[in-house]
């Protein structure tokens, strides 16, 4: 079952936030990474906690998954997509977001 995972760039995320769009962001990084700063609108659910916190993620909403570089968020997004969630991976992660 090979369906394409949607991706969004950090600059697109910034535009959506600037426009005041209601978007769901889920940051899957560890606590010490979050301490270095996160997108204020993002909900923090560590990658390892995603399976037991699925009830906090609305299945009727689309979610943008974020990590440091885009690799972990891609894995989480694929996992959630498999479970029937609507997800988009933020390519390049927070590294790209900060550089943008």
Secondary structure, DSSP 8 states (H G I E B T S, - for coil): -----EEEEHHHHHHHHHTT---EEEE---HHHHTT---TT-EE--GGGTGGGGGGS-TTSEEEEE-SSSHHHHHHHHHHHHTT-EEEEEETHHHHHHH-
